[in-house]
Amino acid sequence: MKQPVVAPCLICEQYNSSDAQLCKTCSAPTSIATDSAAMGRKPSIVSIVGESNVGKTVYLGFLLDMLSQRAGDFEAIPKGAFSIDIQQTVISHMSRRSFPPKTPMEVNQWYWAYYQVRRRMQNAKWADLVMPDMAGESLSAEVATPQTFGVIRNLLAKSEGALLLIDAAMAAHGSQNPDFFAMKILSYIDSLRATKREEKVSMPTAVVLCKADHCPECFDHPRRFVEANLNRLWNLCKSRFENVEFFASSVIGSLGYATLADHEGVVPVPLHTALRGVLEPFEWILDQI
Amino acid sequence: MSPKSPYLRTVSINRPGAAVANPGTTATVAAPVRGPASILGLSPEPQGCEKITVEHAVFTSIRSHTGEGYRLIAATPGIRQDERAEITRRCPSHGSLCDDSANAVGMSFFTLTSERHLIAIHCHAGVEHTARGGQRVYTHLVVLDNAQFAQFGNDAGRVAFAIARAIGDALVLKTPTRFDSLTLAVTTPADAVRADKTTAESARNLAIYLLNNQSRAFTTANDSLQTLSAALSQTPAFIRARAACTVGLKFSPSRPMRFILAPKDGGELARNVRGHEYEFVDLSTATPQVPQTFAAWIDFVDRRIKTGRLNEVAALNDELTTHCPAELLNRFAEMCDAMNCVDRLDAEGLEKARTRFAQPVSQSPAEAKRLMALHVAMDRRATALKKDKPATP
């Protein structure tokens, strides 16, 4: 029988007992650390960040499903059953015409995806990727008061790439919140990473304009869209981030709206999915790391 | 990519029979949200009981002009920034209550890093506002200093019931323009404890485990909140103060607690605490071994409960706010027993009691108070015995 390799947690570097499924300090799956120790190489962490309800879970779920179905000539192998949970949850909910449940703030309830990915071409190298699905509220809390969620700080400090998801629909309709939240996140990353004021953050950061089906113009010119509608973010990126790219993405083809007997508001019902621009930001990140 | 892959074409998840959110249903006004007091069926606070004003806050999920999702939506100014961060980290969010129903109620208690005590009551407050399924978890919490907590005998269960009574059905689900301090009624154990026989049995087991200072995860087939309340009333106040716990909440390592109490859940709690520093115990079937050092005390509590005098034990426990070693607890048990039978003692028995309880053995004010009462009772008995004694010729 294979003996588990005792290795410190990849995120918080604490040791755990051999029977622990999750790290007792940060709740990351312990198998990420044991598997990477067994393979003798450290995986790259790619963080997916964004406001609550921006669509991080749906984006990551569809991205992983596309990768595991070899979309874009990628080959992806999940490392452990826990990596499949998120795509299963997202796909099964969407096929029942509902959005997946909210990601709780409790770290042990987050989804973690640990995949080996490579392009299907000769001599292409495998990249080991860890992608956690963090709760938007936890991110907001950590950004507002650093050290509230130490696991987020550790994750962002160790990330080799980040996907910053922004609600393009809200931004296009004049809301300033997506701009402010994106600025907060980037300034948090800036304060974590940059050691000197004149040094820019080199971590590849893909700014993904989600729900772009509501404002199709951002597919044509995502940069121009950000410059016009998310100008504060645009300026911060120009000043402090040297490796940023902008993308537009959409998952839902059409939305219906329903009322429920036990609910006062209107419930959005995803009638069908039409994926667009899901793979491109990931592809760009993979090329950069 | 596989030719069968849905990503070769536009994905259309439009299967017949897929559940559409109640098509054709007429929209009706949602049922009014009930507060924890209504759900628990708590009687109104007793007339004339003492009241205190405390700092409080609400942690739940709402949509506001600055964002959406779970956060502290209202807090009185007395709750400090560092406390707010800790509260945000440890409060339950989506899907954290063990019971999915609208009638779920839970509570939590822990001491903040600032050394103030947080007691919270949790319930569901309607459907999650983003309509992504599940109920919205609502937390109303108070932050008490040592003096305020001592007024409740360090009993977090009693505080939780007081919060439930104070907020009623008026849950805060919009950012309030004004948020004043909360007034809590300081109830006695008699107002709080309503344990039936089987709950009392679970509570007795829990109280024994609480005497040992270890982290445990418990499930019970009985009402978890009543079990906790009854167990705390059987436990000295200095132990209650360190009994950080959650009741009716799912286990999360982000909420480190002394113990977790949850309703029976088909083994979910046992699975979740594996690898963490919690020993799993099913209170319905557990037969905890009575620690020898506390044997006399536990026997005393058991006898009082059997004779329907739990309130006496709870009142004594309320006074034991400073650390008492096992020997002192056992001595309290002896003193209470002596007090109970002093009117039936003969001269010889009275003399023995006088010798046994001549001097206090500790600095505890509770011991001094009981000793004084016992001496008064013994003097009264001695006088009575003298009167009864036939005059010698």
Interface residues (C-beta under 8 A of the other chain):
Chain A: N16 S17 D19 A20 Q21 L22 K24 T25 S27 E51 S52 N53 M66 Q69 R70 A71 G72 D73 H93 M94 S95 R96 R97 S98 F99 P100 P101 K102 T103 P104 M105 E106 V107 N108 Q109 A135 G136 E137 S140 A141 T145 Q147 T148 F149 N177 F181 G253 G256 A258 T259 L260 A261 D262 H263 E264 G265 V266 V267 P268 V269 P270 L271 H272 T273 A274 L275
Chain B: M1 S2 S5 P6 Y7 T10 V11 S12 I13 N14 R15 A18 A19 V20 A21 N22 P23 T25 A27 T28 V29 A30 A31 S61 H65 T66 G67 E68 G69 Y70 R71 Q81 R84 A85 T88 R89 C91 P92 S93 H94 G95 S96 G126 V127 E128 H129 T130 A131 R132 G133 G134 K250 F251 S252 P253 S254 R255 N272 R274 G275 H276 E277
